[in-house]
Amino acid sequence: MLWAHGQLYTFYEHLLEQLELRKIRIEWVEAAMLDPDEIEYSKSTGRYMYDKFIEDAKSSVRVVVDEEEFMIVTAHFLKGVKR
């Protein structure tokens, strides 16, 4: 679980497995949620995407969130976004 925006967010059942597989740290998910560089809304899925450039990873991480359920669905690196 993660506290952000005055809400307690739970994790989708496979999120932790995905983070481990993709080598994404939970701290990076938290950073994207608390201080995103960009927030997008997907009309097709109804989910929000929080993007954050992570210096340690030299890439941006995207955190996909179901705001109605206060659930973090998944996270992945954005391809082609490097500094």
C-alpha positions as CSV (number, residue, x, y, z in Angstrom):
1,M,0.0,0.0,0.0
2,L,1.0,3.6,-0.7
3,W,-0.2,6.9,0.8
4,A,-0.5,9.6,-1.8
5,H,-2.8,12.6,-2.6
6,G,-4.6,12.1,0.7
7,Q,-5.6,8.5,-0.1
8,L,-4.3,5.0,0.6
9,Y,-3.7,3.2,-2.6
10,T,-3.6,-0.6,-2.8
11,F,-1.6,-2.7,-5.2
12,Y,-3.1,-4.7,-8.0
13,E,-2.4,-8.4,-7.2
14,H,0.4,-8.8,-9.7
15,L,2.1,-5.4,-9.3
16,L,4.9,-6.5,-7.0
17,E,5.8,-9.4,-9.4
18,Q,5.9,-6.9,-12.3
19,L,8.1,-4.5,-10.4
20,E,10.6,-7.2,-9.6
21,L,10.6,-8.5,-13.2
22,R,11.0,-5.0,-14.6
23,K,13.6,-4.0,-11.9
24,I,11.5,-1.0,-10.8
25,R,11.9,0.0,-7.2
26,I,8.8,0.8,-5.1
27,E,10.5,4.1,-4.2
28,W,10.3,5.0,-7.9
29,V,6.6,4.2,-7.9
30,E,6.2,6.4,-4.9
31,A,8.2,9.2,-6.5
32,A,6.0,9.1,-9.6
33,M,2.8,9.3,-7.5
34,L,4.0,12.0,-5.2
35,D,5.8,14.3,-7.6
36,P,5.1,13.3,-11.2
37,D,6.7,15.1,-14.2
38,E,3.5,14.5,-16.1
39,I,0.0,13.1,-15.6
40,E,-2.1,11.7,-18.4
41,Y,-5.6,10.3,-18.5
42,S,-6.5,7.5,-20.8
43,K,-10.1,7.8,-22.1
44,S,-10.0,4.2,-23.4
45,T,-9.1,2.6,-20.0
46,G,-10.3,5.4,-17.6
47,R,-6.9,5.2,-15.8
48,Y,-4.4,7.8,-14.9
49,M,-0.7,7.5,-15.8
50,Y,1.9,9.2,-13.6
51,D,5.3,9.7,-15.3
52,K,8.5,10.5,-13.5
53,F,12.1,10.6,-14.7
54,I,14.3,8.5,-12.4
55,E,17.9,9.6,-12.3
56,D,19.2,6.2,-10.9
57,A,17.5,4.4,-13.8
58,K,18.3,7.1,-16.4
59,S,14.7,6.6,-17.7
60,S,11.1,7.5,-17.0
61,V,8.8,5.2,-15.1
62,R,5.1,5.2,-15.8
63,V,2.7,4.2,-13.0
64,V,-0.8,3.3,-14.1
65,V,-3.5,4.0,-11.5
66,D,-7.2,3.3,-11.2
67,E,-8.3,6.4,-9.3
68,E,-11.8,5.2,-8.7
69,E,-10.6,2.1,-6.9
70,F,-7.4,3.9,-5.5
71,M,-5.4,1.0,-6.9
72,I,-1.9,1.0,-8.5
73,V,-2.3,-1.3,-11.5
74,T,1.1,-1.5,-13.0
75,A,4.4,0.3,-13.6
76,H,6.8,0.2,-16.5
77,F,9.7,2.1,-18.0
78,L,8.8,4.4,-20.9
79,K,10.8,3.4,-24.0
80,G,12.9,6.1,-25.7
81,V,12.7,8.6,-22.7
82,K,16.2,9.1,-21.5
83,R,18.3,12.1,-20.5
